[in-house]
Amino acid sequence: MKPKIEICCGSALDCLAAQAGGADRIELNSALALGGLTPTLANLIEAQKKVTIPIITMVRSRGAGFCTSEAEFEILYADAELLLTHGADGLAFGALHEDRTINAEQTRKMIDLAHRYGKEFVFHRAFDCAVDWDVALSQLIAWKADRILTSGGQAKAEQGIDVIARLQKQYGDQIEILAGSGVHAGNALGLLKQTGIHQLHSSCKDWQSDPTTSGNHVTYAYAPAPHELDYEIVSEQKVRELTAAAAELN
């Protein structure tokens, strides 16, 4: 089975770079510096004009964690339906209670919404913050979620490789396991071989400078040195290198 490569994108332009580099699927976000938030509808519509690979859209309203109030969820649900109506190929969503168990009501509503449109549902890396991964996976399988995105509960997927391998062995025939965080051409083959998974998620990040980020005594910088004047973009070359590295599995 040829490994699938999903690229985390922050704009329609990123989507074009991901496809040109040979990606199999896109996760479209905004505000990647906050871990990825719901993309604008315009970015989805523009991406679809030239991108033919599937586009999964993030559904997340703010930074920090995943304990979503009912008021927040109402807006997220409306966002999700708009994205699906305009052709999104799936939703990436995750909701937890304060005790870090999955919010069953909100999650099941999002799964049902995605499936009503004939699209995929992905429980994103809120999974890594869940209190019990086995309970969480059993629930998601019962609710017919299509996929989880996970780093194995660690900051980087390489550090969580043993957990990812166990989850794949135990649950991989019931739900797709997608490994992400810190994935690049240099570790892709090792992750695939050592875990038995069939797909990887990566940002393939590069930097683009904007000299107006700082001026006088004001700065809008968010990236660490030496990228104080930069914002992140998808590197077509890094995507190409990643897809080539993963293809060595065959």
Secondary structure, 3 states (H helix, E strand, C coil): CCCEEEEEECCHHHHHHHHHCCCCEEEECECHHHCCECCCHHHHHHHHHHCCCCEEEECCCCCCCCCCCHHHHHHHHHHHHHHHHCCCCEEEECCECCCCCECHHHHHHHHHHHHHCCCEEEECCHHHHCCCHHHHHHHHHHCCCCEEEECCCCCCCCCCHHHHHHHHHHHCCCCEEEEECCCCCCCHHHHHHHHCCCEEEECCEEEEECHHHEECCEECCCCCCCCCCEEEEECHHHHHHHHHHHHCCC
